Amino acid sequence: MTIKLQQGQLWQQGEEYLRIVRLERLVVKYKSTLAPAANNGIHHRVSKKDFCRRLKKANLPPPAAPVTNATCSTGAATPPYYVAYAPPGCCHGLR
């Protein structure tokens, strides 16, 4: 099975997460963190060959669940983001 490397791709290796920051022809720049959404981490620059060797022990975590519309206590559907208008009595909208 072949997997195509892409910029922004997230890999999990044990407790560590590897995010590809920059993908070039022969070099991969990646960031290693302990949480998938962490902004701070250690930046690494390795050859693509060394990075692929490291990925042999890693796996792609399952994709995050898609954001769906929720309903508030009044039963009105609310979008996954705040909007300038919401139905009367809705607790999620901005007025």
C-alpha positions in Angstrom: 0.0 0.0 0.0 1.4 3.4 -1.0 0.5 6.6 0.7 1.2 10.0 -0.8 2.8 12.5 1.5 1.1 15.8 1.7 1.9 19.1 3.4 -0.2 19.5 6.6 -0.6 15.7 7.0 -0.7 14.4 10.6 0.9 11.1 11.6 0.8 9.4 15.0 3.8 7.5 16.3 3.1 6.2 19.8 2.4 9.2 22.0 3.9 11.6 19.5 2.3 13.4 16.6 4.2 14.4 13.4 2.8 17.1 11.2 4.4 17.8 7.8 5.1 21.5 7.7 6.9 21.7 4.4 7.3 19.0 1.8 10.1 19.5 -0.8 11.6 17.2 -3.4 14.3 15.7 -1.2 13.6 17.3 2.2 10.7 17.1 4.7 10.3 19.7 7.4 8.0 18.5 10.2 6.9 19.4 13.7 6.6 16.8 16.5 4.1 17.5 19.3 2.3 15.5 22.0 -1.2 16.6 21.0 -2.7 16.7 17.5 -3.8 20.3 17.7 -0.8 21.7 19.6 0.8 24.9 18.2 4.1 24.5 20.0 6.4 21.7 19.1 9.9 20.8 18.0 10.7 21.5 14.3 12.8 18.9 12.4 14.4 18.9 9.0 15.3 15.5 7.5 15.6 13.8 4.2 12.5 12.4 2.7 14.1 8.9 2.9 14.7 9.3 6.7 11.2 10.6 7.2 9.6 7.6 5.3 11.7 5.2 7.5 10.3 6.9 10.6 6.8 6.6 9.2 7.0 2.8 8.9 6.3 2.7 12.7 3.6 5.4 12.5 0.0 5.5 11.3 -2.5 8.1 10.2 -5.0 8.8 13.0 -8.6 8.5 12.0 -10.1 11.7 10.6 -11.9 14.0 13.0 -15.7 13.7 13.2 -17.4 16.1 10.8 -19.1 19.2 12.4 -22.8 18.8 12.3 -25.7 21.2 13.1 -26.8 21.0 16.7 -30.1 21.9 18.2 -30.4 24.2 21.2 -32.8 23.9 24.1 -35.6 25.5 22.1 -35.3 22.9 19.4 -34.0 25.4 16.8 -31.1 24.2 14.6 -27.9 26.1 15.0 -25.0 26.3 12.6 -21.6 25.2 13.8 -20.5 28.8 14.0 -22.1 32.0 15.4 -24.2 34.0 13.1 -25.6 37.6 13.4 -29.2 36.3 13.4 -30.7 33.4 15.2 -34.4 32.3 15.5 -36.3 34.0 18.4 -35.6 32.2 21.7 -32.4 30.5 20.5 -29.6 30.6 23.0 -26.7 30.4 20.4 -27.1 33.4 18.2 -25.7 36.8 18.6 -28.0 39.8 18.7 
